[in-house]
Amino acid sequence: MKGQQRFIIGLVLALILIVFALLNGQDVSVNFFGIQLKWPLIVIIAVSVLIGAVVTWLISTSAVSSAKKQIRELQQRITELTKSNKTDRPAPKPVQAPKEELSTDATDTKKIDL
């Protein structure tokens, strides 16, 4: 369900971007590191969106890979601790409470000295 919502939102945003770019088709002057270029605004918008998408992808990929690395390290630590716990000492035996017989006789009372 979440994937469908993201897909629909992405499509709507892409359509808005396409309409915006098509309505702004005039040539614009761009200065890039001392080079002056004259390109249609639609190309500038498309290139800017692609650069933004690549930067976002690189940042998210970095975050995901560091999270996966941390998960892998923690899983190894859990495995090591589990192995050392098994070899250090045997598991304790369960303790059972002593069985008491309940008296149903009402005359069976104990004398308490105060």
Biopython code that builds the backbone (N, CA, C, O; Angstrom):
import numpy as np
from Bio.PDB.StructureBuilder import StructureBuilder

atoms = [
    (1, "MET", "N", (0.825, -1.193, 0.000)),
    (1, "MET", "CA", (0.000, 0.000, 0.000)),
    (1, "MET", "C", (0.867, 1.255, 0.000)),
    (1, "MET", "O", (0.587, 2.224, -0.706)),
    (2, "LYS", "N", (1.939, 1.215, 0.818)),
    (2, "LYS", "CA", (2.816, 2.373, 0.889)),
    (2, "LYS", "C", (3.509, 2.626, -0.446)),
    (2, "LYS", "O", (3.697, 3.771, -0.855)),
    (3, "GLY", "N", (3.886, 1.537, -1.119)),
    (3, "GLY", "CA", (4.557, 1.657, -2.407)),
    (3, "GLY", "C", (3.652, 2.290, -3.461)),
    (3, "GLY", "O", (4.107, 3.078, -4.289)),
    (4, "GLN", "N", (2.372, 1.939, -3.422)),
    (4, "GLN", "CA", (1.422, 2.508, -4.370)),
    (4, "GLN", "C", (1.231, 4.001, -4.122)),
    (4, "GLN", "O", (1.144, 4.787, -5.065)),
    (5, "GLN", "N", (1.167, 4.385, -2.857)),
    (5, "GLN", "CA", (1.005, 5.802, -2.530)),
    (5, "GLN", "C", (2.208, 6.597, -3.008)),
    (5, "GLN", "O", (2.052, 7.678, -3.576)),
    (6, "ARG", "N", (3.397, 6.076, -2.787)),
    (6, "ARG", "CA", (4.611, 6.769, -3.245)),
    (6, "ARG", "C", (4.642, 6.874, -4.764)),
    (6, "ARG", "O", (5.042, 7.900, -5.314)),
    (7, "PHE", "N", (4.218, 5.814, -5.435)),
    (7, "PHE", "CA", (4.209, 5.820, -6.893)),
    (7, "PHE", "C", (3.241, 6.879, -7.419)),
    (7, "PHE", "O", (3.570, 7.621, -8.344)),
    (8, "ILE", "N", (2.061, 6.946, -6.834)),
    (8, "ILE", "CA", (1.064, 7.924, -7.275)),
    (8, "ILE", "C", (1.548, 9.346, -7.002)),
    (8, "ILE", "O", (1.399, 10.225, -7.851)),
    (9, "ILE", "N", (2.119, 9.575, -5.840)),
    (9, "ILE", "CA", (2.648, 10.910, -5.520)),
    (9, "ILE", "C", (3.773, 11.270, -6.482)),
    (9, "ILE", "O", (3.862, 12.410, -6.937)),
    (10, "GLY", "N", (4.629, 10.305, -6.792)),
    (10, "GLY", "CA", (5.704, 10.542, -7.757)),
    (10, "GLY", "C", (5.177, 10.893, -9.133)),
    (10, "GLY", "O", (5.704, 11.786, -9.796)),
    (11, "LEU", "N", (4.128, 10.187, -9.568)),
    (11, "LEU", "CA", (3.530, 10.488, -10.872)),
    (11, "LEU", "C", (2.925, 11.891, -10.909)),
    (11, "LEU", "O", (3.091, 12.618, -11.888)),
    (12, "VAL", "N", (2.228, 12.264, -9.848)),
    (12, "VAL", "CA", (1.616, 13.599, -9.789)),
    (12, "VAL", "C", (2.698, 14.675, -9.831)),
    (12, "VAL", "O", (2.571, 15.659, -10.560)),
    (13, "LEU", "N", (3.755, 14.488, -9.054)),
    (13, "LEU", "CA", (4.844, 15.471, -9.057)),
    (13, "LEU", "C", (5.537, 15.541, -10.420)),
    (13, "LEU", "O", (5.902, 16.621, -10.883)),
    (14, "ALA", "N", (5.712, 14.395, -11.050)),
    (14, "ALA", "CA", (6.331, 14.381, -12.376)),
    (14, "ALA", "C", (5.453, 15.107, -13.394)),
    (14, "ALA", "O", (5.962, 15.853, -14.230)),
    (15, "LEU", "N", (4.137, 14.892, -13.329)),
    (15, "LEU", "CA", (3.235, 15.594, -14.249)),
    (15, "LEU", "C", (3.268, 17.106, -14.030)),
    (15, "LEU", "O", (3.273, 17.878, -14.989)),
    (16, "ILE", "N", (3.291, 17.520, -12.771)),
    (16, "ILE", "CA", (3.375, 18.960, -12.473)),
    (16, "ILE", "C", (4.671, 19.525, -13.032)),
    (16, "ILE", "O", (4.676, 20.612, -13.609)),
    (17, "LEU", "N", (5.770, 18.797, -12.865)),
    (17, "LEU", "CA", (7.063, 19.245, -13.379)),
    (17, "LEU", "C", (7.052, 19.330, -14.908)),
    (17, "LEU", "O", (7.583, 20.282, -15.480)),
    (18, "ILE", "N", (6.458, 18.353, -15.559)),
    (18, "ILE", "CA", (6.406, 18.359, -17.029)),
    (18, "ILE", "C", (5.579, 19.542, -17.528)),
    (18, "ILE", "O", (5.990, 20.235, -18.459)),
    (19, "VAL", "N", (4.426, 19.774, -16.922)),
    (19, "VAL", "CA", (3.586, 20.899, -17.335)),
    (19, "VAL", "C", (4.333, 22.221, -17.110)),
    (19, "VAL", "O", (4.298, 23.107, -17.964)),
    (20, "PHE", "N", (4.996, 22.348, -15.976)),
    (20, "PHE", "CA", (5.754, 23.567, -15.679)),
    (20, "PHE", "C", (6.859, 23.782, -16.709)),
    (20, "PHE", "O", (7.067, 24.896, -17.191)),
    (21, "ALA", "N", (7.567, 22.700, -17.039)),
    (21, "ALA", "CA", (8.673, 22.816, -18.002)),
    (21, "ALA", "C", (8.156, 23.159, -19.396)),
    (21, "ALA", "O", (8.772, 23.961, -20.098)),
    (22, "LEU", "N", (7.039, 22.567, -19.810)),
    (22, "LEU", "CA", (6.511, 22.844, -21.142)),
    (22, "LEU", "C", (5.978, 24.276, -21.267)),
    (22, "LEU", "O", (6.038, 24.864, -22.347)),
    (23, "LEU", "N", (5.465, 24.832, -20.184)),
    (23, "LEU", "CA", (4.965, 26.204, -20.214)),
    (23, "LEU", "C", (6.106, 27.231, -20.207)),
    (23, "LEU", "O", (5.895, 28.397, -20.538)),
    (24, "ASN", "N", (7.299, 26.798, -19.832)),
    (24, "ASN", "CA", (8.450, 27.700, -19.768)),
    (24, "ASN", "C", (9.517, 27.223, -20.754)),
    (24, "ASN", "O", (10.564, 26.726, -20.341)),
    (25, "GLY", "N", (9.259, 27.370, -22.033)),
    (25, "GLY", "CA", (10.157, 26.874, -23.072)),
    (25, "GLY", "C", (11.125, 27.907, -23.629)),
    (25, "GLY", "O", (11.893, 27.586, -24.535)),
    (26, "GLN", "N", (11.116, 29.136, -23.119)),
    (26, "GLN", "CA", (11.999, 30.168, -23.669)),
    (26, "GLN", "C", (13.458, 29.887, -23.328)),
    (26, "GLN", "O", (13.761, 29.181, -22.366)),
    (27, "ASP", "N", (14.351, 30.448, -24.129)),
    (27, "ASP", "CA", (15.785, 30.280, -23.901)),
    (27, "ASP", "C", (16.229, 31.124, -22.713)),
    (27, "ASP", "O", (15.765, 32.247, -22.517)),
    (28, "VAL", "N", (17.140, 30.553, -21.924)),
    (28, "VAL", "CA", (17.714, 31.277, -20.795)),
    (28, "VAL", "C", (19.230, 31.168, -20.856)),
    (28, "VAL", "O", (19.777, 30.214, -21.409)),
    (29, "SER", "N", (19.886, 32.143, -20.289)),
    (29, "SER", "CA", (21.337, 32.170, -20.244)),
    (29, "SER", "C", (21.801, 31.601, -18.902)),
    (29, "SER", "O", (21.330, 32.017, -17.843)),
    (30, "VAL", "N", (22.724, 30.652, -18.962)),
    (30, "VAL", "CA", (23.234, 30.008, -17.759)),
    (30, "VAL", "C", (24.734, 30.180, -17.713)),
    (30, "VAL", "O", (25.433, 29.888, -18.683)),
    (31, "ASN", "N", (25.232, 30.660, -16.568)),
    (31, "ASN", "CA", (26.673, 30.772, -16.347)),
    (31, "ASN", "C", (27.102, 29.611, -15.458)),
    (31, "ASN", "O", (26.625, 29.462, -14.333)),
    (32, "PHE", "N", (28.007, 28.794, -15.981)),
    (32, "PHE", "CA", (28.449, 27.617, -15.245)),
    (32, "PHE", "C", (29.964, 27.555, -15.302)),
    (32, "PHE", "O", (30.540, 27.224, -16.338)),
    (33, "PHE", "N", (30.613, 27.877, -14.181)),
    (33, "PHE", "CA", (32.074, 27.914, -14.085)),
    (33, "PHE", "C", (32.705, 28.773, -15.184)),
    (33, "PHE", "O", (33.678, 28.365, -15.818)),
    (34, "GLY", "N", (32.164, 29.917, -15.394)),
    (34, "GLY", "CA", (32.713, 30.860, -16.367)),
    (34, "GLY", "C", (32.269, 30.621, -17.797)),
    (34, "GLY", "O", (32.621, 31.397, -18.685)),
    (35, "ILE", "N", (31.529, 29.598, -18.035)),
    (35, "ILE", "CA", (31.028, 29.304, -19.380)),
    (35, "ILE", "C", (29.581, 29.765, -19.442)),
    (35, "ILE", "O", (28.765, 29.424, -18.586)),
    (36, "GLN", "N", (29.280, 30.546, -20.472)),
    (36, "GLN", "CA", (27.906, 31.027, -20.620)),
    (36, "GLN", "C", (27.210, 30.205, -21.703)),
    (36, "GLN", "O", (27.665, 30.137, -22.844)),
    (37, "LEU", "N", (26.108, 29.590, -21.320)),
    (37, "LEU", "CA", (25.342, 28.760, -22.240)),
    (37, "LEU", "C", (23.943, 29.322, -22.368)),
    (37, "LEU", "O", (23.400, 29.885, -21.418)),
    (38, "LYS", "N", (23.364, 29.168, -23.541)),
    (38, "LYS", "CA", (21.997, 29.587, -23.764)),
    (38, "LYS", "C", (21.194, 28.351, -24.149)),
    (38, "LYS", "O", (21.315, 27.823, -25.255)),
    (39, "TRP", "N", (20.362, 27.903, -23.192)),
    (39, "TRP", "CA", (19.574, 26.692, -23.366)),
    (39, "TRP", "C", (18.119, 26.991, -23.095)),
    (39, "TRP", "O", (17.796, 27.964, -22.414)),
    (40, "PRO", "N", (17.226, 26.148, -23.630)),
    (40, "PRO", "CA", (15.812, 26.301, -23.287)),
    (40, "PRO", "C", (15.606, 25.977, -21.796)),
    (40, "PRO", "O", (16.299, 25.131, -21.231)),
    (41, "LEU", "N", (14.661, 26.653, -21.190)),
    (41, "LEU", "CA", (14.397, 26.471, -19.769)),
    (41, "LEU", "C", (13.993, 25.033, -19.449)),
    (41, "LEU", "O", (14.283, 24.539, -18.358)),
    (42, "ILE", "N", (13.330, 24.357, -20.383)),
    (42, "ILE", "CA", (12.924, 22.970, -20.158)),
    (42, "ILE", "C", (14.137, 22.073, -19.938)),
    (42, "ILE", "O", (14.081, 21.161, -19.112)),
    (43, "VAL", "N", (15.219, 22.310, -20.651)),
    (43, "VAL", "CA", (16.444, 21.514, -20.491)),
    (43, "VAL", "C", (17.081, 21.812, -19.134)),
    (43, "VAL", "O", (17.530, 20.895, -18.446)),
    (44, "ILE", "N", (17.121, 23.086, -18.746)),
    (44, "ILE", "CA", (17.694, 23.474, -17.461)),
    (44, "ILE", "C", (16.909, 22.809, -16.315)),
    (44, "ILE", "O", (17.499, 22.290, -15.368)),
    (45, "ILE", "N", (15.597, 22.834, -16.416)),
    (45, "ILE", "CA", (14.761, 22.216, -15.375)),
    (45, "ILE", "C", (15.012, 20.706, -15.331)),
    (45, "ILE", "O", (15.174, 20.144, -14.248)),
    (46, "ALA", "N", (15.045, 20.056, -16.471)),
    (46, "ALA", "CA", (15.250, 18.606, -16.511)),
    (46, "ALA", "C", (16.616, 18.221, -15.951)),
    (46, "ALA", "O", (16.724, 17.266, -15.181)),
    (47, "VAL", "N", (17.648, 18.951, -16.329)),
    (47, "VAL", "CA", (18.991, 18.662, -15.822)),
    (47, "VAL", "C", (19.051, 18.893, -14.310)),
    (47, "VAL", "O", (19.667, 18.112, -13.586)),
    (48, "SER", "N", (18.417, 19.956, -13.840)),
    (48, "SER", "CA", (18.403, 20.238, -12.397)),
    (48, "SER", "C", (17.693, 19.127, -11.629)),
    (48, "SER", "O", (18.158, 18.712, -10.567)),
    (49, "VAL", "N", (16.586, 18.652, -12.151)),
    (49, "VAL", "CA", (15.855, 17.566, -11.498)),
    (49, "VAL", "C", (16.702, 16.295, -11.480)),
    (49, "VAL", "O", (16.747, 15.602, -10.464)),
    (50, "LEU", "N", (17.364, 15.984, -12.573)),
    (50, "LEU", "CA", (18.204, 14.786, -12.621)),
    (50, "LEU", "C", (19.368, 14.875, -11.638)),
    (50, "LEU", "O", (19.691, 13.900, -10.960)),
    (51, "ILE", "N", (19.997, 16.050, -11.563)),
    (51, "ILE", "CA", (21.097, 16.227, -10.610)),
    (51, "ILE", "C", (20.582, 16.067, -9.178)),
    (51, "ILE", "O", (21.228, 15.418, -8.356)),
    (52, "GLY", "N", (19.435, 16.648, -8.883)),
    (52, "GLY", "CA", (18.841, 16.496, -7.552)),
    (52, "GLY", "C", (18.515, 15.053, -7.230)),
    (52, "GLY", "O", (18.726, 14.606, -6.103)),
    (53, "ALA", "N", (18.002, 14.317, -8.207)),
    (53, "ALA", "CA", (17.671, 12.904, -7.992)),
    (53, "ALA", "C", (18.927, 12.083, -7.725)),
    (53, "ALA", "O", (18.924, 11.208, -6.859)),
    (54, "VAL", "N", (19.993, 12.358, -8.458)),
    (54, "VAL", "CA", (21.247, 11.623, -8.258)),
    (54, "VAL", "C", (21.824, 11.910, -6.874)),
    (54, "VAL", "O", (22.277, 10.994, -6.188)),
    (55, "VAL", "N", (21.810, 13.177, -6.462)),
    (55, "VAL", "CA", (22.323, 13.540, -5.133)),
    (55, "VAL", "C", (21.491, 12.867, -4.049)),
    (55, "VAL", "O", (22.050, 12.327, -3.095)),
    (56, "THR", "N", (20.171, 12.889, -4.178)),
    (56, "THR", "CA", (19.295, 12.237, -3.199)),
    (56, "THR", "C", (19.555, 10.740, -3.148)),
    (56, "THR", "O", (19.611, 10.163, -2.062)),
    (57, "TRP", "N", (19.713, 10.104, -4.296)),
    (57, "TRP", "CA", (19.990, 8.674, -4.353)),
    (57, "TRP", "C", (21.321, 8.344, -3.680)),
    (57, "TRP", "O", (21.412, 7.366, -2.938)),
    (58, "LEU", "N", (22.359, 9.155, -3.933)),
    (58, "LEU", "CA", (23.660, 8.906, -3.324)),
    (58, "LEU", "C", (23.601, 9.032, -1.801)),
    (58, "LEU", "O", (24.189, 8.218, -1.089)),
    (59, "ILE", "N", (22.903, 10.034, -1.307)),
    (59, "ILE", "CA", (22.789, 10.227, 0.142)),
    (59, "ILE", "C", (22.012, 9.086, 0.780)),
    (59, "ILE", "O", (22.414, 8.566, 1.821)),
    (60, "SER", "N", (20.903, 8.695, 0.163)),
    (60, "SER", "CA", (20.097, 7.609, 0.741)),
    (60, "SER", "C", (20.839, 6.279, 0.665)),
    (60, "SER", "O", (20.729, 5.466, 1.583)),
    (61, "THR", "N", (21.583, 6.041, -0.397)),
    (61, "THR", "CA", (22.359, 4.812, -0.525)),
    (61, "THR", "C", (23.419, 4.743, 0.568)),
    (61, "THR", "O", (23.658, 3.679, 1.140)),
    (62, "SER", "N", (24.043, 5.855, 0.851)),
    (62, "SER", "CA", (25.051, 5.901, 1.910)),
    (62, "SER", "C", (24.428, 5.591, 3.264)),
    (62, "SER", "O", (24.996, 4.826, 4.044)),
    (63, "ALA", "N", (23.283, 6.167, 3.550)),
    (63, "ALA", "CA", (22.613, 5.930, 4.833)),
    (63, "ALA", "C", (22.169, 4.479, 4.955)),
    (63, "ALA", "O", (22.304, 3.879, 6.021)),
    (64, "VAL", "N", (21.648, 3.918, 3.894)),
    (64, "VAL", "CA", (21.175, 2.534, 3.926)),
    (64, "VAL", "C", (22.351, 1.577, 4.103)),
    (64, "VAL", "O", (22.257, 0.619, 4.871)),
    (65, "SER", "N", (23.450, 1.825, 3.403)),
    (65, "SER", "CA", (24.594, 0.920, 3.526)),
    (65, "SER", "C", (25.210, 0.987, 4.916)),
    (65, "SER", "O", (25.643, -0.041, 5.435)),
    (66, "SER", "N", (25.264, 2.157, 5.532)),
    (66, "SER", "CA", (25.798, 2.236, 6.898)),
    (66, "SER", "C", (24.866, 1.553, 7.886)),
    (66, "SER", "O", (25.335, 0.938, 8.844)),
    (67, "ALA", "N", (23.556, 1.644, 7.678)),
    (67, "ALA", "CA", (22.606, 0.952, 8.554)),
    (67, "ALA", "C", (22.742, -0.563, 8.398)),
    (67, "ALA", "O", (22.694, -1.286, 9.393)),
    (68, "LYS", "N", (22.910, -1.054, 7.177)),
    (68, "LYS", "CA", (23.091, -2.489, 6.947)),
    (68, "LYS", "C", (24.376, -2.981, 7.600)),
    (68, "LYS", "O", (24.410, -4.077, 8.160)),
    (69, "LYS", "N", (25.432, -2.175, 7.530)),
    (69, "LYS", "CA", (26.700, -2.538, 8.156)),
    (69, "LYS", "C", (26.529, -2.650, 9.670)),
    (69, "LYS", "O", (27.031, -3.593, 10.283)),
    (70, "GLN", "N", (25.831, -1.705, 10.269)),
    (70, "GLN", "CA", (25.599, -1.737, 11.708)),
    (70, "GLN", "C", (24.754, -2.955, 12.099)),
    (70, "GLN", "O", (25.030, -3.593, 13.115)),
    (71, "ILE", "N", (23.743, -3.280, 11.317)),
    (71, "ILE", "CA", (22.910, -4.454, 11.585)),
    (71, "ILE", "C", (23.753, -5.721, 11.526)),
    (71, "ILE", "O", (23.631, -6.589, 12.389)),
    (72, "ARG", "N", (24.602, -5.830, 10.518)),
    (72, "ARG", "CA", (25.466, -7.003, 10.368)),
    (72, "ARG", "C", (26.406, -7.146, 11.572)),
    (72, "ARG", "O", (26.589, -8.251, 12.083)),
    (73, "GLU", "N", (27.007, -6.029, 12.032)),
    (73, "GLU", "CA", (27.897, -6.072, 13.189)),
    (73, "GLU", "C", (27.144, -6.487, 14.454)),
    (73, "GLU", "O", (27.658, -7.274, 15.249)),
    (74, "LEU", "N", (25.946, -5.970, 14.642)),
    (74, "LEU", "CA", (25.160, -6.321, 15.826)),
    (74, "LEU", "C", (24.727, -7.786, 15.799)),
    (74, "LEU", "O", (24.693, -8.441, 16.841)),
    (75, "GLN", "N", (24.396, -8.304, 14.609)),
    (75, "GLN", "CA", (24.030, -9.712, 14.507)),
    (75, "GLN", "C", (25.226, -10.613, 14.832)),
    (75, "GLN", "O", (25.061, -11.655, 15.467)),
    (76, "GLN", "N", (26.433, -10.216, 14.398)),
    (76, "GLN", "CA", (27.625, -10.976, 14.728)),
    (76, "GLN", "C", (27.874, -10.953, 16.233)),
    (76, "GLN", "O", (28.257, -11.966, 16.817)),
    (77, "ARG", "N", (27.657, -9.808, 16.856)),
    (77, "ARG", "CA", (27.840, -9.672, 18.303)),
    (77, "ARG", "C", (26.840, -10.558, 19.055)),
    (77, "ARG", "O", (27.197, -11.191, 20.049)),
    (78, "ILE", "N", (25.605, -10.601, 18.590)),
    (78, "ILE", "CA", (24.604, -11.469, 19.212)),
    (78, "ILE", "C", (25.024, -12.931, 19.100)),
    (78, "ILE", "O", (24.897, -13.687, 20.063)),
    (79, "THR", "N", (25.521, -13.331, 17.941)),
    (79, "THR", "CA", (25.969, -14.708, 17.736)),
    (79, "THR", "C", (27.124, -15.048, 18.670)),
    (79, "THR", "O", (27.150, -16.123, 19.269)),
    (80, "GLU", "N", (28.083, -14.125, 18.791)),
    (80, "GLU", "CA", (29.227, -14.356, 19.684)),
    (80, "GLU", "C", (28.773, -14.490, 21.132)),
    (80, "GLU", "O", (29.232, -15.383, 21.844)),
    (81, "LEU", "N", (27.883, -13.618, 21.572)),
    (81, "LEU", "CA", (27.406, -13.669, 22.948)),
    (81, "LEU", "C", (26.602, -14.935, 23.218)),
    (81, "LEU", "O", (26.689, -15.510, 24.303)),
    (82, "THR", "N", (25.825, -15.366, 22.242)),
    (82, "THR", "CA", (25.046, -16.591, 22.401)),
    (82, "THR", "C", (25.975, -17.793, 22.523)),
    (82, "THR", "O", (25.751, -18.662, 23.365)),
    (83, "LYS", "N", (27.012, -17.853, 21.698)),
    (83, "LYS", "CA", (27.967, -18.962, 21.762)),
    (83, "LYS", "C", (28.715, -18.958, 23.090)),
    (83, "LYS", "O", (28.891, -20.009, 23.706)),
    (84, "SER", "N", (29.155, -17.783, 23.535)),
    (84, "SER", "CA", (29.908, -17.720, 24.791)),
    (84, "SER", "C", (29.004, -18.047, 25.978)),
    (84, "SER", "O", (29.473, -18.619, 26.961)),
    (85, "ASN", "N", (27.747, -17.704, 25.911)),
    (85, "ASN", "CA", (26.808, -18.019, 26.987)),
    (85, "ASN", "C", (26.579, -19.522, 27.077)),
    (85, "ASN", "O", (26.446, -20.062, 28.175)),
    (86, "LYS", "N", (26.532, -20.196, 25.949)),
    (86, "LYS", "CA", (26.315, -21.640, 25.944)),
    (86, "LYS", "C", (27.548, -22.382, 26.468)),
    (86, "LYS", "O", (27.409, -23.409, 27.131)),
    (87, "THR", "N", (28.741, -21.879, 26.180)),
    (87, "THR", "CA", (29.956, -22.585, 26.585)),
    (87, "THR", "C", (30.392, -22.227, 28.006)),
    (87, "THR", "O", (31.122, -23.006, 28.620)),
    (88, "ASP", "N", (29.989, -21.116, 28.540)),
    (88, "ASP", "CA", (30.423, -20.695, 29.874)),
    (88, "ASP", "C", (29.823, -21.559, 30.974)),
    (88, "ASP", "O", (30.552, -22.011, 31.857)),
    (89, "ARG", "N", (28.575, -21.789, 30.948)),
    (89, "ARG", "CA", (27.920, -22.529, 32.022)),
    (89, "ARG", "C", (26.702, -23.245, 31.454)),
    (89, "ARG", "O", (26.078, -22.801, 30.490)),
    (90, "PRO", "N", (26.393, -24.361, 32.086)),
    (90, "PRO", "CA", (25.191, -25.066, 31.618)),
    (90, "PRO", "C", (23.939, -24.323, 32.063)),
    (90, "PRO", "O", (23.967, -23.522, 32.997)),
    (91, "ALA", "N", (22.889, -24.596, 31.403)),
    (91, "ALA", "CA", (21.622, -23.962, 31.748)),
    (91, "ALA", "C", (21.157, -24.471, 33.110)),
    (91, "ALA", "O", (21.297, -25.658, 33.406)),
    (92, "PRO", "N", (20.611, -23.593, 33.933)),
    (92, "PRO", "CA", (20.156, -24.036, 35.254)),
    (92, "PRO", "C", (18.962, -24.969, 35.141)),
    (92, "PRO", "O", (18.132, -24.862, 34.239)),
    (93, "LYS", "N", (18.911, -25.902, 36.110)),
    (93, "LYS", "CA", (17.790, -26.830, 36.127)),
    (93, "LYS", "C", (16.601, -26.139, 36.779)),
    (93, "LYS", "O", (16.776, -25.369, 37.723)),
    (94, "PRO", "N", (15.429, -26.398, 36.303)),
    (94, "PRO", "CA", (14.263, -25.751, 36.900)),
    (94, "PRO", "C", (14.041, -26.245, 38.330)),
    (94, "PRO", "O", (14.207, -27.429, 38.623)),
    (95, "VAL", "N", (13.671, -25.340, 39.193)),
    (95, "VAL", "CA", (13.418, -25.661, 40.598)),
    (95, "VAL", "C", (11.919, -25.818, 40.790)),
    (95, "VAL", "O", (11.128, -24.987, 40.343)),
    (96, "GLN", "N", (11.541, -26.912, 41.471)),
    (96, "GLN", "CA", (10.130, -27.134, 41.724)),
    (96, "GLN", "C", (9.829, -26.842, 43.187)),
    (96, "GLN", "O", (10.618, -27.177, 44.071)),
    (97, "ALA", "N", (8.730, -26.241, 43.428)),
    (97, "ALA", "CA", (8.306, -25.951, 44.793)),
    (97, "ALA", "C", (7.911, -27.247, 45.472)),
    (97, "ALA", "O", (7.366, -28.146, 44.832)),
    (98, "PRO", "N", (8.187, -27.350, 46.794)),
    (98, "PRO", "CA", (7.790, -28.579, 47.487)),
    (98, "PRO", "C", (6.279, -28.733, 47.486)),
    (98, "PRO", "O", (5.529, -27.760, 47.570)),
    (99, "LYS", "N", (5.864, -29.971, 47.389)),
    (99, "LYS", "CA", (4.429, -30.250, 47.351)),
    (99, "LYS", "C", (3.901, -30.320, 48.775)),
    (99, "LYS", "O", (4.467, -31.024, 49.611)),
    (100, "GLU", "N", (2.855, -29.620, 49.053)),
    (100, "GLU", "CA", (2.209, -29.641, 50.359)),
    (100, "GLU", "C", (0.843, -30.271, 50.203)),
    (100, "GLU", "O", (0.117, -30.020, 49.241)),
    (101, "GLU", "N", (0.522, -31.086, 51.168)),
    (101, "GLU", "CA", (-0.799, -31.683, 51.150)),
    (101, "GLU", "C", (-1.738, -30.775, 51.909)),
    (101, "GLU", "O", (-1.440, -30.372, 53.033)),
    (102, "LEU", "N", (-2.822, -30.460, 51.336)),
    (102, "LEU", "CA", (-3.805, -29.607, 51.970)),
    (102, "LEU", "C", (-4.740, -30.441, 52.828)),
    (102, "LEU", "O", (-5.238, -31.486, 52.409)),
    (103, "SER", "N", (-4.963, -29.955, 54.032)),
    (103, "SER", "CA", (-5.856, -30.658, 54.949)),
    (103, "SER", "C", (-7.267, -30.149, 54.747)),
    (103, "SER", "O", (-7.507, -28.943, 54.693)),
    (104, "THR", "N", (-8.194, -31.081, 54.636)),
    (104, "THR", "CA", (-9.590, -30.692, 54.490)),
    (104, "THR", "C", (-10.341, -30.820, 55.803)),
    (104, "THR", "O", (-11.531, -30.516, 55.881)),
    (105, "ASP", "N", (-9.642, -31.269, 56.826)),
    (105, "ASP", "CA", (-10.269, -31.454, 58.137)),
    (105, "ASP", "C", (-10.279, -30.130, 58.877)),
    (105, "ASP", "O", (-9.230, -29.499, 59.004)),
    (106, "ALA", "N", (-11.425, -29.688, 59.369)),
    (106, "ALA", "CA", (-11.563, -28.409, 60.063)),
    (106, "ALA", "C", (-10.982, -28.467, 61.460)),
    (106, "ALA", "O", (-10.715, -27.415, 62.041)),
    (107, "THR", "N", (-10.771, -29.659, 62.035)),
    (107, "THR", "CA", (-10.251, -29.781, 63.396)),
    (107, "THR", "C", (-8.735, -29.698, 63.434)),
    (107, "THR", "O", (-8.145, -29.614, 64.511)),
    (108, "ASP", "N", (-8.116, -29.720, 62.300)),
    (108, "ASP", "CA", (-6.662, -29.665, 62.236)),
    (108, "ASP", "C", (-6.214, -28.207, 62.330)),
    (108, "ASP", "O", (-6.073, -27.529, 61.312)),
    (109, "THR", "N", (-5.994, -27.733, 63.543)),
    (109, "THR", "CA", (-5.544, -26.359, 63.764)),
    (109, "THR", "C", (-4.274, -26.383, 64.572)),
    (109, "THR", "O", (-4.041, -27.314, 65.343)),
    (110, "LYS", "N", (-3.464, -25.386, 64.409)),
    (110, "LYS", "CA", (-2.219, -25.276, 65.134)),
    (110, "LYS", "C", (-2.366, -24.214, 66.203)),
    (110, "LYS", "O", (-3.046, -23.207, 66.004)),
    (111, "LYS", "N", (-1.728, -24.442, 67.334)),
    (111, "LYS", "CA", (-1.777, -23.497, 68.429)),
    (111, "LYS", "C", (-0.655, -22.498, 68.265)),
    (111, "LYS", "O", (0.504, -22.866, 68.073)),
    (112, "ILE", "N", (-1.014, -21.230, 68.342)),
    (112, "ILE", "CA", (-0.023, -20.171, 68.207)),
    (112, "ILE", "C", (0.106, -19.485, 69.548)),
    (112, "ILE", "O", (-0.880, -19.006, 70.108)),
    (113, "ASP", "N", (1.340, -19.438, 70.071)),
    (113, "ASP", "CA", (1.603, -18.734, 71.321)),
    (113, "ASP", "C", (1.934, -17.294, 71.041)),
    (113, "ASP", "O", (2.726, -16.988, 70.149)),
    (114, "LEU", "N", (1.326, -16.406, 71.804)),
    (114, "LEU", "CA", (1.611, -14.992, 71.638)),
    (114, "LEU", "C", (2.410, -14.465, 72.761)),
    (114, "LEU", "O", (2.742, -13.280, 72.780)),
]
sb = StructureBuilder()
sb.init_structure("model")
sb.init_model(0)
sb.init_chain("A")
sb.init_seg("    ")
for serial, (resi, resn, name, xyz) in enumerate(atoms, 1):
    if name == "N":
        sb.init_residue(resn, " ", resi, " ")
    sb.init_atom(name, np.array(xyz, "f"), 0.0, 1.0, " ", f" {name:<3s}", serial, name[0])
structure = sb.get_structure()
